[in-house]
Amino acid sequence: MKLKPVFSTLCFRPKLHKMTKLIFALISCLFLSCSASKSGSGGSSIPAHFNPASGTLLIQAADDFSGTVSVKTDSYTNQYMRKNEKAMIEHAKDNYKYKHQFATLHDIFGTDSKYDKSAYRFALVTSRGNFMDQTKIRSDGTTSITVLQPIFQYYIYDRLEGKAYPALSRGSSLIMWAFKGAIKRIN
């Protein structure tokens, strides 16, 4: 009697193994197709008519806060942009092979911008997303929430249509990493 259950288990195991592989493959395909199609809040994160070879891409730079700014600027984000500005300019110069120009939010969104909307139709702009809690585990096993990390995300803004597209990636708490990911994605 002991041989029969072992024998039936051995016969059933290859079928179970094949079934498990099939289920895993289906779930993986479903997950990959969902994550590939999810690029923010509906639609593609890169406009269909975005062609980096034509026109010049405006890239958000740190604002200097001098003069009247008609666009509300997030000083927290601006602080991190100012801190990483040189590295961002160098990274764009070395890794974005198309024409680009760093510009303030006022020049990107303002009505009296010095950049023509047809020649400088698209802009790469950042936003600060929801905060992410960082949990610290103490030596006694208890946990506590430490610093709230902001999540920086880059997205493309169509200046001609006045439309912001979904974020190019999930973002990063390090603005430079988010910037590098965005540049890589739109290249």
N, C-alpha and C positions, 0 to 999 in steps of 0.2 A: 504494500500500500504506500509506503514511503516513496517508492520509485515513480509512481504515477503522478503525484503532485510536482515532483522535481522535473519529470519529463514534460508535463504540460506547461510548466513555467518556462522551461527552456524553449519549447516550441513557440510559446506566445511572445517571448522577449524580442525576437527580431521584428515581429509585427508591431509591437509596442514602440520599439526603437524607431522604426520607419514612421509611425504615426506621430511620435514626438518630434522628429525632424521636420515633418510636414507642417505640423502646427507651429513650430518655432519659425519656419520659413515664412509662413503666411503672416504671422504676427510681425515679424521683422519687416516684410514688404509693406504692410499696412502702416507701421510706425514710420518707416522711411518716406513713404509717399505723403503722409500727413505732415511730417516735419519739413519736407521739401516744399509743400504747397503753403504751409503756414509761414508767411513772411510778415507778420504783423497783423494789423486789423483789416484783413481782407485785401486781396489783390497782390500784385507783384511789388516788390520793394524797389525795383529798377524799372522806370518807365519804358514802354515799348519803343518810344521815339527818342530815347537817350542814346546819343552816339558821341562818345568821348572825342572822336577824331574831328568832329565839326563843332566849332564854338569853343569857348573857354569856360572851364568849370570854376565857379567861385567856391572857395573853401572858407568856412567861418574861422575868423581869427579872434583873438582877444580884443575886447572893446577898450578904448582909452577913457571913456566916460567924459571926454571934454566936449563942450558944446551941448546942444540939445539933441537928445536921442529920442526918437519917436517910437522906438521899439523897446519893450520892457526887457531888460537884460538881467539874467540871473547872476548875481555877483559871486555866488559860490562856484558855479561852472566857469565863470570868467577867470576866477583866481587860478583854477587848475589849467585853463587854457594858457594863461599868461606864463605859468610855471613851465609848461611844456612847449611853448610856442617855437623856440628855436629847433627843438627836436622834431616837431611836426613839420616845419618848413623843410628841414633836411630830408625827412622821410618822404615827403611828397616829391621833392626834387629828384631823389634817387629811385623812387618806386612807382611814381605815376608818370607814365610816358607821354601823356597828352598835355595840352596847354591848360594851365590853371593859374588862379590868382587868389591870394588870401584877401579877405574883405571883412569888414565889421558887419554886425547884424543890421545896423542902420543902412549900410550899402546894399545888403541883401534884401531886406524887407521894406525899407523906407520908400516913400513915394518920390523923393528927390534924390535918388541914387545916382552916382556918377557912372554906373555901369548900365549900358543899354540892355534891355531885357531880351532882345532878339539875339544879340551877340553873346551875352552871358545869361543864357536861358536857365541853366541848372546850377544849383548850389548844393554843396555838401554841408549840412548843418547838424549840430549836436543838440541833444536834449538830455536832461538829467531825469532818469526814470525813478521808479519806486526804490525806496531804500531796502537793503537786504540786511537782515539781522545776522550778526556773527555771534555764535554761541561759544562760551568758554566753559570747559569742564574743569572744575576745581579738583584738588588732590583728594578731597573726601567723597568725590563722585557726584556732587551736586553741580548743577549748571546755572549759568547766568548769562544774560544777554549783554554783550559788550558794545562795541561801536556799531552804529548803523552805517553801512556802506552805501553810498549812492551808486546807481548804475547809469553810466553814460552810454548813450546810443547815438549813432549817426544815421541820418536819413537824407534822401534827396528831395529838394524843394524845387518845383517847377515855377520859376518866377513869372513866366508868360501866362500860365493858367492859374497861378496862385494856389497851387496844390502841393501838399506835403504827402509823400509816399510813406508806406510803413518802414519801420527801422530796417536797416540792412543786416543787422544781426541782433542777438540777444543782448549784446552790450557787455560792458566790463566795468568794474569799480575803478579801474585805472584808465583814465581818459586816453592815454597814449596807446594802450592795447586796443581800445575801441576804434581809435583812429586808424591804426594799422590794419585792422580787420576790414574797415570800410574801404580803405584804399585798395586792398587786395581784391575785395568783392567787385568793385566797379572797373577795375582794370580790364 
